[in-house]
Amino acid sequence: MLHIYRQIRALKGFQPVVLCQKRENTERFPMDDVLVLPKPRTHQLRRLWQKQILGRPITIYRSEARRIAQALQERHAQVLHIYFGHIGTHLLPLIEISPIPVIVSFHGADAGVDLQRPSHLAATRRMVEKADRILVRSESLAERVRALGCPPEKLRLHRTGLPLEEIPFRQRSAPADGAWRCVQACRLIAKKGIPCTLHAFRDFRGRYPKATLTIAGEGPMLEDLRTLAGSLGIGDAVFFTGFLSQEKLRDLFAESHLFLHPSETGPDGDQEGVPNSMLEAMAGGLPVLATKHGGIPEAVENGVSGVLVEERDHATLGAEMIALAGHPERYAKMSVAAATRARTQFDLRVQNEVLEGIYRECIEESPRSANR
């Protein structure tokens, strides 16, 4: 994921070594030191046995854990940072024997999906117990992780960081001809609330018939969303671009007027942390209309740097879009406030200083460090 890659590349006081099971997209994500530890040849059998027959989360073999621990020692690693809670659970045998301090970071869905299953919940709690530090991207995530039994002294807030020097601010003003350009950028999955976006846009276009909506991203809901747009009578004004490169996405943001992101809790319990695309849109001065969901209210000050409505309330979302478009001065002020909020709270350099401080804290305080 791009935000993780940025974080790793921006480290100053630590030299990262990336451990993975396979390497892809090397041109887009060049790294200096990557150690590939392939899955065992029996991983499909393991998946069948652990997940399908035993009904528990898939974890690595003890032999794999020992091999990774040996690799950490050979690289003279000082701290192990595991991204995503469910990967931490997958690596639980490693965490239990790791020769160095272990940090696990939660990002959103990994603090909710599948945890209604007793075996998954038990394994996740065990992982949280054994890790030296747990990182969360938002206070809302912190609440969910605390509910897993995470001691407060282990928990640290570490927000997403944006490379602000790459995101130019553009002061927004209302289009004189009423041709509002709305955008949503995300995976086309349930928790992103895209049907809510389409219903709200239908209402908005009733007032502003020249308005358009661009939805950037890929996902399993594409055809259903195309069908819904057609049934709502807005098919000619809604454009699905598929995946966009970072450069093209920023160009899209620069030429847009409103960013929509009405996230909602998915049927599997999936929730947002703080959406990265939303933060980038804000940093560039794009006002946001979103929902009171997950970590979004921690990034968007309702009525100041954006507008928040309740989940699945497309009627209010559409009404708020119309109200904002009808007040050009408020809209222009919100553009500045959105950028200010993103730039003061989500600066990559500041957040990486926080992260490196957590790394040093772990190295100094963990009993594992004393045993090395």
BAMI-506568 format. One record per residue (C-alpha): residue in three letters; chain; x negated, y negated, z negated; residue number from 1. Coordinates in Angstrom, 3 decimals. Layout:
% BAMI-506568
NODE   pator   figu         px         py         pz   vexkol
NODE     Ala      A          X          Y          Z      NUM
...
This chain:
% BAMI-506568
NODE   pator   figu         px         py         pz   vexkol
NODE     Met      A      0.000      0.000      0.000        1
NODE     Leu      A     -1.272     -3.452      0.931        2
NODE     His      A     -0.959     -4.990     -2.542        3
NODE     Ile      A     -3.061     -2.163     -4.018        4
NODE     Tyr      A     -5.670     -2.495     -1.299        5
NODE     Arg      A     -5.906     -6.236     -1.945        6
NODE     Gln      A     -6.341     -5.618     -5.646        7
NODE     Ile      A     -9.131     -3.095     -5.162        8
NODE     Arg      A    -10.971     -5.281     -2.648        9
NODE     Ala      A    -10.744     -8.352     -4.881       10
NODE     Leu      A    -12.568     -6.778     -7.832       11
NODE     Lys      A    -15.643     -8.827     -8.780       12
NODE     Gly      A    -17.107     -7.264    -11.906       13
NODE     Phe      A    -16.521     -3.641    -10.935       14
NODE     Gln      A    -17.532     -1.575     -7.910       15
NODE     Pro      A    -14.554      0.540     -6.842       16
NODE     Val      A    -14.772      4.175     -5.792       17
NODE     Val      A    -11.523      5.393     -4.250       18
NODE     Leu      A    -10.503      9.013     -4.810       19
NODE     Cys      A     -7.850     10.424     -2.489       20
NODE     Gln      A     -6.612     13.677     -0.972       21
NODE     Lys      A     -6.803     12.411      2.613       22
NODE     Arg      A     -7.816      9.224      4.368       23
NODE     Glu      A     -5.718      7.387      6.942       24
NODE     Asn      A     -5.625      3.948      8.621       25
NODE     Thr      A     -9.321      3.309      8.073       26
NODE     Glu      A     -9.371      0.374     10.502       27
NODE     Arg      A     -6.604     -1.447      8.654       28
NODE     Phe      A     -7.966     -0.554      5.218       29
NODE     Pro      A    -11.774     -0.317      5.303       30
NODE     Met      A    -13.407      0.708      2.023       31
NODE     Asp      A    -17.084      1.062      1.150       32
NODE     Asp      A    -16.875      4.129     -1.085       33
NODE     Val      A    -14.153      6.729     -0.586       34
NODE     Leu      A    -14.300     10.254     -2.006       35
NODE     Val      A    -11.884     12.661     -0.327       36
NODE     Leu      A    -10.842     15.636     -2.461       37
NODE     Pro      A     -8.460     17.659     -0.251       38
NODE     Lys      A     -5.433     19.477     -1.583       39
NODE     Pro      A     -6.052     23.167     -2.280       40
NODE     Arg      A     -5.004     25.580      0.440       41
NODE     Thr      A     -2.320     26.913     -1.905       42
NODE     His      A     -0.638     23.527     -2.428       43
NODE     Gln      A      2.512     24.591     -0.570       44
NODE     Leu      A      2.791     27.665     -2.775       45
NODE     Arg      A      2.209     25.468     -5.819       46
NODE     Arg      A      4.981     23.137     -4.690       47
NODE     Leu      A      7.380     26.055     -4.261       48
NODE     Trp      A      6.476     27.567     -7.627       49
NODE     Gln      A      6.373     24.425     -9.758       50
NODE     Lys      A      9.122     22.335     -8.197       51
NODE     Gln      A     11.568     24.806     -6.702       52
NODE     Ile      A     11.278     27.778     -9.056       53
NODE     Leu      A     10.207     26.246    -12.367       54
NODE     Gly      A     12.011     22.954    -11.736       55
NODE     Arg      A      9.232     20.788    -13.138       56
NODE     Pro      A      7.029     18.057    -11.651       57
NODE     Ile      A      4.114     19.204     -9.536       58
NODE     Thr      A      0.795     18.927    -11.355       59
NODE     Ile      A     -2.716     19.719    -10.191       60
NODE     Tyr      A     -4.468     22.932    -11.207       61
NODE     Arg      A     -6.889     22.912    -14.106       62
NODE     Ser      A     -9.621     23.802    -11.638       63
NODE     Glu      A     -8.798     20.667     -9.616       64
NODE     Ala      A     -8.888     18.583    -12.771       65
NODE     Arg      A    -12.340     19.888    -13.627       66
NODE     Arg      A    -13.575     19.204    -10.097       67
NODE     Ile      A    -12.342     15.591    -10.213       68
NODE     Ala      A    -13.773     15.082    -13.698       69
NODE     Gln      A    -17.123     16.323    -12.419       70
NODE     Ala      A    -16.914     13.914     -9.479       71
NODE     Leu      A    -16.260     11.027    -11.875       72
NODE     Gln      A    -19.340     11.911    -13.873       73
NODE     Glu      A    -21.494     12.256    -10.770       74
NODE     Arg      A    -20.436      8.755     -9.654       75
NODE     His      A    -21.157      7.391    -13.156       76
NODE     Ala      A    -17.599      6.056    -13.314       77
NODE     Gln      A    -16.644      4.019    -16.379       78
NODE     Val      A    -12.861      3.870    -16.069       79
NODE     Leu      A    -10.199      5.710    -14.045       80
NODE     His      A     -7.242      3.673    -12.758       81
NODE     Ile      A     -4.324      5.784    -11.507       82
NODE     Tyr      A     -1.730      3.951     -9.437       83
NODE     Phe      A      1.958      4.857    -10.006       84
NODE     Gly      A      3.456      6.697    -12.951       85
NODE     His      A      4.472      9.779    -10.987       86
NODE     Ile      A      0.888     10.165     -9.725       87
NODE     Gly      A     -0.218      9.964    -13.336       88
NODE     Thr      A      2.122     12.836    -14.120       89
NODE     His      A      0.773     14.761    -11.125       90
NODE     Leu      A     -2.740     14.261    -12.521       91
NODE     Leu      A     -1.805     15.057    -16.125       92
NODE     Pro      A     -4.313     17.957    -16.389       93
NODE     Leu      A     -7.051     15.498    -15.375       94
NODE     Ile      A     -5.923     12.831    -17.848       95
NODE     Glu      A     -6.054     15.417    -20.629       96
NODE     Ile      A     -9.730     16.227    -19.961       97
NODE     Ser      A    -10.988     12.994    -18.388       98
NODE     Pro      A    -14.491     12.075    -19.567       99
NODE     Ile      A    -13.721      8.357    -19.118      100
NODE     Pro      A    -10.850      6.044    -20.159      101
NODE     Val      A     -7.666      6.369    -18.095      102
NODE     Ile      A     -5.284      3.583    -17.056      103
NODE     Val      A     -1.950      4.324    -15.354      104
NODE     Ser      A      0.034      1.524    -13.700      105
NODE     Phe      A      3.797      1.604    -13.137      106
NODE     His      A      5.276     -0.323    -10.220      107
NODE     Gly      A      9.054      0.262    -10.130      108
NODE     Ala      A     10.690      3.498     -9.029      109
NODE     Asp      A      8.063      5.509    -10.900      110
NODE     Ala      A      9.649      4.404    -14.191      111
NODE     Gly      A     13.070      5.818    -13.389      112
NODE     Val      A     13.383      8.327    -10.557      113
NODE     Asp      A     13.732     11.982    -11.667      114
NODE     Leu      A     13.355     11.083    -15.342      115
NODE     Gln      A     16.890     12.268    -16.040      116
NODE     Arg      A     15.425     15.771    -15.687      117
NODE     Pro      A     14.138     17.027    -19.058      118
NODE     Ser      A     10.960     18.586    -17.630      119
NODE     His      A     10.039     15.429    -15.706      120
NODE     Leu      A     10.749     13.242    -18.708      121
NODE     Ala      A      8.659     15.453    -21.001      122
NODE     Ala      A      5.707     15.454    -18.577      123
NODE     Thr      A      5.877     11.688    -18.129      124
NODE     Arg      A      5.955     11.139    -21.877      125
NODE     Arg      A      2.961     13.434    -22.248      126
NODE     Met      A      1.111     11.449    -19.604      127
NODE     Val      A      1.911      8.144    -21.327      128
NODE     Glu      A      0.714      9.620    -24.610      129
NODE     Lys      A     -2.622     10.751    -23.181      130
NODE     Ala      A     -3.449      7.678    -21.075      131
NODE     Asp      A     -5.550      4.971    -22.735      132
NODE     Arg      A     -3.611      2.041    -21.253      133
NODE     Ile      A     -0.341      1.639    -19.351      134
NODE     Leu      A      0.099     -1.287    -16.962      135
NODE     Val      A      3.436     -2.684    -15.771      136
NODE     Arg      A      4.215     -5.298    -13.138      137
NODE     Ser      A      7.135     -6.902    -14.997      138
NODE     Glu      A      8.748     -7.216    -18.402      139
NODE     Ser      A     11.728     -5.216    -17.162      140
NODE     Leu      A      9.366     -2.363    -16.321      141
NODE     Ala      A      7.795     -2.725    -19.758      142
NODE     Glu      A     11.194     -2.096    -21.342      143
NODE     Arg      A     11.643      1.094    -19.339      144
NODE     Val      A      8.149      2.334    -20.167      145
NODE     Arg      A      8.651      1.588    -23.857      146
NODE     Ala      A     11.775      3.746    -23.660      147
NODE     Leu      A      9.482      6.592    -22.580      148
NODE     Gly      A      7.728      6.332    -25.925      149
NODE     Cys      A      4.781      4.177    -24.888      150
NODE     Pro      A      3.206      2.566    -27.980      151
NODE     Pro      A      3.167     -1.264    -27.698      152
NODE     Glu      A     -0.582     -1.376    -28.274      153
NODE     Lys      A     -1.155      0.594    -25.048      154
NODE     Leu      A      1.073     -1.537    -22.843      155
NODE     Arg      A     -0.263     -4.416    -20.743      156
NODE     Leu      A      1.501     -6.748    -18.315      157
NODE     His      A     -0.403     -7.045    -15.048      158
NODE     Arg      A      1.484     -8.791    -12.276      159
NODE     Thr      A      1.121     -8.453     -8.520      160
NODE     Gly      A     -1.499    -10.794     -7.104      161
NODE     Leu      A     -1.202    -12.758     -3.862      162
NODE     Pro      A     -4.163    -13.922     -1.722      163
NODE     Leu      A     -2.915    -17.490     -1.789      164
NODE     Glu      A     -5.652    -18.789      0.493      165
NODE     Glu      A     -4.117    -16.662      3.268      166
NODE     Ile      A     -0.559    -17.957      2.783      167
NODE     Pro      A     -0.065    -21.559      3.924      168
NODE     Phe      A      2.753    -23.545      2.331      169
NODE     Arg      A      5.346    -24.944      4.716      170
NODE     Gln      A      7.872    -27.458      3.474      171
NODE     Arg      A     11.327    -26.296      4.571      172
NODE     Ser      A     14.124    -28.554      5.734      173
NODE     Ala      A     17.630    -27.718      6.837      174
NODE     Pro      A     17.977    -27.196     10.621      175
NODE     Ala      A     19.795    -30.150     12.154      176
NODE     Asp      A     21.684    -27.938     14.606      177
NODE     Gly      A     22.870    -25.425     11.957      178
NODE     Ala      A     20.793    -22.617     13.496      179
NODE     Trp      A     19.732    -21.144     10.160      180
NODE     Arg      A     17.244    -18.309     10.457      181
NODE     Cys      A     17.642    -15.786      7.640      182
NODE     Val      A     15.228    -12.940      6.955      183
NODE     Gln      A     14.828     -9.846      4.825      184
NODE     Ala      A     11.616     -7.787      4.846      185
NODE     Cys      A     11.583     -4.390      3.156      186
NODE     Arg      A     11.889     -0.645      3.529      187
NODE     Leu      A     15.336      0.232      4.839      188
NODE     Ile      A     16.391      2.142      1.721      189
NODE     Ala      A     19.291      1.917     -0.723      190
NODE     Lys      A     17.701     -0.150     -3.496      191
NODE     Lys      A     16.970     -3.045     -1.102      192
NODE     Gly      A     20.681     -3.901     -0.869      193
NODE     Ile      A     20.718     -4.477      2.890      194
NODE     Pro      A     24.464     -3.749      3.307      195
NODE     Cys      A     25.025     -6.557      0.795      196
NODE     Thr      A     22.828     -8.807      2.944      197
NODE     Leu      A     24.869     -7.993      6.057      198
NODE     His      A     28.211     -8.695      4.374      199
NODE     Ala      A     26.930    -11.980      2.934      200
NODE     Phe      A     25.488    -13.014      6.293      201
NODE     Arg      A     28.846    -12.367      7.952      202
NODE     Asp      A     30.415    -14.900      5.579      203
NODE     Phe      A     27.561    -17.345      6.121      204
NODE     Arg      A     27.842    -17.098      9.882      205
NODE     Gly      A     31.527    -17.920      9.606      206
NODE     Arg      A     30.393    -21.377      8.473      207
NODE     Tyr      A     27.207    -21.534     10.574      208
NODE     Pro      A     27.886    -19.674     13.860      209
NODE     Lys      A     24.376    -20.351     15.212      210
NODE     Ala      A     22.736    -18.538     12.276      211
NODE     Thr      A     20.682    -15.382     12.835      212
NODE     Leu      A     19.395    -12.648     10.544      213
NODE     Thr      A     16.149    -10.751     11.096      214
NODE     Ile      A     15.503     -7.566      9.130      215
NODE     Ala      A     11.870     -6.470      9.236      216
NODE     Gly      A     10.931     -2.963      8.185      217
NODE     Glu      A     11.430      0.732      8.779      218
NODE     Gly      A     13.420      3.351      6.928      219
NODE     Pro      A     16.114      6.021      7.024      220
NODE     Met      A     19.053      3.595      6.921      221
NODE     Leu      A     18.321      1.919     10.268      222
NODE     Glu      A     21.113      3.420     12.355      223
NODE     Asp      A     23.690      3.055      9.578      224
NODE     Leu      A     22.747     -0.600      9.231      225
NODE     Arg      A     23.017     -1.184     12.974      226
NODE     Thr      A     26.464      0.362     12.885      227
NODE     Leu      A     27.510     -1.763      9.910      228
NODE     Ala      A     26.325     -4.958     11.589      229
NODE     Gly      A     28.386     -4.075     14.646      230
NODE     Ser      A     31.495     -3.285     12.611      231
NODE     Leu      A     31.175     -6.623     10.800      232
NODE     Gly      A     31.101     -8.451     14.139      233
NODE     Ile      A     27.569     -9.801     13.687      234
NODE     Gly      A     25.635     -7.293     15.785      235
NODE     Asp      A     24.605     -9.954     18.295      236
NODE     Ala      A     23.066    -12.108     15.547      237
NODE     Val      A     21.200     -9.425     13.576      238
NODE     Phe      A     17.769     -8.275     14.748      239
NODE     Phe      A     15.878     -5.223     13.470      240
NODE     Thr      A     12.185     -5.605     14.235      241
NODE     Gly      A     10.808     -2.395     12.736      242
NODE     Phe      A      7.402     -2.546     11.056      243
NODE     Leu      A      5.525     -5.839     11.463      244
NODE     Ser      A      1.846     -6.474     10.897      245
NODE     Gln      A      0.971     -8.898      8.112      246
NODE     Glu      A      0.190    -11.604     10.660      247
NODE     Lys      A      3.514    -11.221     12.473      248
NODE     Leu      A      5.424    -11.028      9.201      249
NODE     Arg      A      3.937    -14.318      8.059      250
NODE     Asp      A      4.832    -15.880     11.405      251
NODE     Leu      A      8.403    -14.676     10.883      252
NODE     Phe      A      8.481    -16.163      7.386      253
NODE     Ala      A      7.074    -19.460      8.693      254
NODE     Glu      A      9.894    -19.892     11.211      255
NODE     Ser      A     12.683    -18.814      8.826      256
NODE     His      A     14.861    -20.831      6.450      257
NODE     Leu      A     16.273    -18.355      3.905      258
NODE     Phe      A     14.826    -15.159      2.469      259
NODE     Leu      A     17.363    -12.572      1.279      260
NODE     His      A     16.606     -9.711     -1.093      261
NODE     Pro      A     19.736     -8.510     -2.962      262
NODE     Ser      A     18.102     -5.500     -4.621      263
NODE     Glu      A     20.280     -2.992     -6.473      264
NODE     Thr      A     19.734      0.142     -8.504      265
NODE     Gly      A     19.669      3.093     -6.110      266
NODE     Pro      A     21.769      6.240     -6.527      267
NODE     Asp      A     18.667      8.037     -7.835      268
NODE     Gly      A     17.972      5.360    -10.450      269
NODE     Asp      A     15.330      3.664     -8.306      270
NODE     Gln      A     14.681      0.028     -9.281      271
NODE     Glu      A     12.375     -2.758     -8.157      272
NODE     Gly      A      9.461     -4.151    -10.054      273
NODE     Val      A      8.860     -7.490     -8.314      274
NODE     Pro      A      9.161     -7.198     -4.498      275
NODE     Asn      A      5.909     -8.149     -2.770      276
NODE     Ser      A      7.566     -9.493      0.364      277
NODE     Met      A      9.697    -11.807     -1.775      278
NODE     Leu      A      6.623    -13.209     -3.529      279
NODE     Glu      A      4.865    -13.867     -0.215      280
NODE     Ala      A      7.951    -15.612      1.131      281
NODE     Met      A      8.104    -17.815     -1.969      282
NODE     Ala      A      4.396    -18.659     -1.790      283
NODE     Gly      A      4.953    -19.952      1.738      284
NODE     Gly      A      7.833    -22.167      0.612      285
NODE     Leu      A     10.740    -19.977      1.681      286
NODE     Pro      A     13.723    -20.248     -0.707      287
NODE     Val      A     14.972    -16.887     -1.966      288
NODE     Leu      A     18.479    -15.585     -2.574      289
NODE     Ala      A     18.316    -12.349     -4.532      290
NODE     Thr      A     19.853    -10.461     -7.452      291
NODE     Lys      A     19.461    -10.185    -11.209      292
NODE     His      A     17.664     -6.901    -10.806      293
NODE     Gly      A     14.439     -5.403    -12.145      294
NODE     Gly      A     11.616     -7.922    -12.348      295
NODE     Ile      A     13.133    -10.379     -9.850      296
NODE     Pro      A     14.386    -12.847    -12.534      297
NODE     Glu      A     10.820    -13.048    -13.848      298
NODE     Ala      A      9.685    -14.424    -10.493      299
NODE     Val      A     12.736    -16.433     -9.406      300
NODE     Glu      A     14.083    -19.154    -11.699      301
NODE     Asn      A     17.773    -19.132    -10.921      302
NODE     Gly      A     18.852    -22.444     -9.461      303
NODE     Val      A     15.278    -23.793     -9.354      304
NODE     Ser      A     12.960    -21.630     -7.225      305
NODE     Gly      A     15.794    -19.528     -5.805      306
NODE     Val      A     19.311    -18.265     -6.389      307
NODE     Leu      A     20.253    -15.034     -8.178      308
NODE     Val      A     23.585    -13.219     -8.143      309
NODE     Glu      A     24.783     -9.950     -9.623      310
NODE     Glu      A     23.950     -6.704     -7.838      311
NODE     Arg      A     26.267     -5.738     -4.947      312
NODE     Asp      A     28.157     -9.064     -5.110      313
NODE     His      A     28.034     -9.967     -1.440      314
NODE     Ala      A     30.884    -12.481     -1.725      315
NODE     Thr      A     28.971    -14.608     -4.241      316
NODE     Leu      A     25.749    -14.168     -2.287      317
NODE     Gly      A     27.420    -15.468      0.874      318
NODE     Ala      A     28.972    -18.360     -1.024      319
NODE     Glu      A     25.599    -19.305     -2.516      320
NODE     Met      A     24.004    -19.245      0.933      321
NODE     Ile      A     26.678    -21.610      2.207      322
NODE     Ala      A     26.344    -23.881     -0.835      323
NODE     Leu      A     22.544    -24.128     -0.498      324
NODE     Ala      A     22.733    -24.817      3.227      325
NODE     Gly      A     25.233    -27.591      2.523      326
NODE     His      A     22.845    -29.484      0.235      327
NODE     Pro      A     19.676    -30.327      2.207      328
NODE     Glu      A     17.967    -32.156     -0.682      329
NODE     Arg      A     18.450    -29.231     -3.061      330
NODE     Tyr      A     17.220    -26.877     -0.355      331
NODE     Ala      A     14.038    -28.917      0.205      332
NODE     Lys      A     13.311    -29.077     -3.545      333
NODE     Met      A     13.808    -25.316     -3.839      334
NODE     Ser      A     11.208    -24.784     -1.117      335
NODE     Val      A      8.583    -26.589     -3.214      336
NODE     Ala      A      9.681    -24.902     -6.447      337
NODE     Ala      A      9.488    -21.427     -4.870      338
NODE     Ala      A      5.904    -21.989     -3.736      339
NODE     Thr      A      4.897    -23.493     -7.075      340
NODE     Arg      A      6.334    -20.550     -8.994      341
NODE     Ala      A      4.609    -17.929     -6.847      342
NODE     Arg      A      1.288    -19.745     -6.867      343
NODE     Thr      A      1.153    -20.296    -10.625      344
NODE     Gln      A      2.313    -16.821    -11.686      345
NODE     Phe      A      0.975    -14.469     -8.997      346
NODE     Asp      A     -2.496    -15.627     -7.978      347
NODE     Leu      A     -4.595    -12.593     -7.011      348
NODE     Arg      A     -7.796    -14.046     -8.490      349
NODE     Val      A     -6.147    -14.725    -11.845      350
NODE     Gln      A     -4.425    -11.344    -11.976      351
NODE     Asn      A     -7.663     -9.524    -11.121      352
NODE     Glu      A     -9.398    -11.320    -13.969      353
NODE     Val      A     -6.649     -9.918    -16.191      354
NODE     Leu      A     -7.193     -6.453    -14.723      355
NODE     Glu      A    -10.946     -6.510    -15.189      356
NODE     Gly      A    -10.412     -7.637    -18.767      357
NODE     Ile      A     -8.241     -4.570    -19.328      358
NODE     Tyr      A    -10.932     -2.370    -17.782      359
NODE     Arg      A    -13.557     -3.789    -20.162      360
NODE     Glu      A    -11.226     -3.425    -23.119      361
NODE     Cys      A    -10.693      0.241    -22.283      362
NODE     Ile      A    -14.393      0.928    -21.865      363
NODE     Glu      A    -15.204     -0.719    -25.181      364
NODE     Glu      A    -12.372      0.761    -27.248      365
NODE     Ser      A    -11.570      4.200    -25.841      366
NODE     Pro      A    -12.869      7.222    -27.789      367
NODE     Arg      A    -13.655      8.794    -24.408      368
NODE     Ser      A    -16.304      6.113    -23.797      369
NODE     Ala      A    -17.954      6.958    -27.105      370
NODE     Asn      A    -18.191     10.611    -26.078      371
NODE     Arg      A    -19.998      9.949    -22.793      372
